[in-house]
Amino acid sequence: MKLYFIRHGLTAHNKRGLTNGQTIDEPLIEKGVKQAEELAEILTKSIKHIYSSDLLRAKQTAEIINKRLNANLTLHQELREIDLGSLTGKSWEEINDLTGRDLKSAYLAHDYNLEPWGGESVQAVNARVKKVIDEIKKDGKRALVVAHGGIVRAAYHILTAKNLKAGGVGNARIHVFEV
């Protein structure tokens, strides 16, 4: 069974190189809406279910895509972006300066723990993403997941035991897995 993962369309924070995390719940900008519309045109109509983060940017992307696919759409808190705690809204450069560590490299290597800043550990993120993947596998229907960069990275790690390279999760980029 094919499983499609998509990162939401572009937001103002994305455009400025800032993190959103879970607590900055901003909408898509015009370019992000256009990206979602373009995705809808190329995605297969054989997708029967869309699982989406309940955060606005992912939800908007999923709803735009679903205008064409007319699939069953459900929202899931488990698909929310990684909780960055007090580091939310900052650039990775600022995060590295504030923490005195190269957290961006740890994030890209899927080996991070943001708990000291009120955020999540990689284990917590993996557990919630795996829960949704298991639900999708049980359902057995071709599915699309609309989420966030950190969630796509987690899924890639869970499903392939590898890490995506830097820049591997652009806005509105499709990642296909065989599950």
Disulfide bonds with the S-S distance in Angstrom:
none
